[in-house]
Amino acid sequence: MSDENKNEVKSEEVESSSGSSKGAGGNRLSSIYRTYRSEFKKIVWPSRKTTFKHTVTVIVVSLIFGAFIALSDYGYSFLYRQFVYLVGGN
């Protein structure tokens, strides 16, 4: 695309985004709302079965990572206490 064409496209975008002289932006709001509705209709929502499977997966993975972190914390605490005991702390 040439520089001249780019400038034309940019000027058209500025003109269209600046709104119209009709009302106090009412036309622009209705345009945004129509765009929102048309895009929202394109969403493909997951089925109940898929949602359930993904939810269970997230819960199980979270429990596994939580257990790993808890065991790591316990292990490092134990090692730290043993180190302090060996060094001669209270």
C-alpha positions in Angstrom: 0.0 0.0 0.0 1.5 3.4 -1.0 1.9 6.2 1.4 -0.8 8.2 -0.3 -3.3 5.3 0.1 -2.4 5.0 3.8 -3.1 8.7 4.3 -6.5 8.4 2.7 -7.4 5.4 4.9 -6.2 7.2 8.0 -8.2 10.3 7.1 -11.3 8.2 6.5 -10.8 6.5 9.9 -10.5 9.9 11.6 -13.6 11.2 10.0 -15.7 8.1 10.9 -14.4 7.9 14.4 -15.0 11.6 15.1 -18.7 10.9 15.2 -21.5 12.7 13.4 -23.1 16.0 14.0 -26.4 14.3 14.8 -27.2 14.4 18.5 -24.8 14.1 21.3 -23.1 10.9 20.2 -26.4 8.9 20.2 -25.8 7.6 16.7 -22.3 6.5 17.7 -23.5 4.7 20.7 -26.1 2.8 18.8 -23.5 1.8 16.3 -21.2 0.5 19.0 -24.2 -1.4 20.5 -25.1 -3.0 17.2 -21.4 -4.0 16.7 -21.3 -5.4 20.2 -24.5 -7.5 19.6 -23.3 -8.8 16.3 -19.9 -9.8 17.7 -21.5 -11.4 20.8 -23.7 -13.6 18.6 -20.5 -15.0 17.0 -19.3 -16.5 20.3 -19.3 -20.3 20.4 -20.1 -21.2 24.0 -18.7 -24.5 25.3 -21.2 -27.2 26.2 -22.1 -28.1 29.7 -20.0 -31.3 29.4 -16.9 -29.4 28.2 -17.3 -26.8 30.9 -17.5 -29.5 33.6 -14.4 -31.3 32.3 -12.4 -28.1 32.2 -13.5 -27.2 35.7 -12.6 -30.6 37.1 -9.2 -30.4 35.3 -8.5 -26.9 36.8 -9.4 -28.1 40.3 -7.3 -31.3 40.1 -4.3 -29.5 38.7 -4.7 -26.8 41.5 -4.8 -29.5 44.2 -1.7 -31.2 42.8 0.3 -27.9 42.6 -1.0 -27.0 46.1 0.2 -30.3 47.5 3.6 -29.9 45.8 4.0 -26.4 47.2 2.9 -27.6 50.7 5.3 -30.5 50.6 8.2 -28.4 49.3 7.5 -25.8 52.1 7.5 -28.5 54.7 10.7 -30.0 53.3 12.5 -26.7 53.2 11.4 -25.8 56.7 12.6 -29.2 58.0 16.0 -28.7 56.3 16.3 -25.2 57.6 15.6 -26.3 61.2 18.1 -29.1 60.8 20.7 -26.7 59.5 20.1 -24.2 62.4 20.3 -27.1 64.9 23.6 -28.3 63.4 25.1 -24.8 63.4 24.2 -24.4 67.0 21.2 -22.1 67.0 18.4 -22.4 69.5 
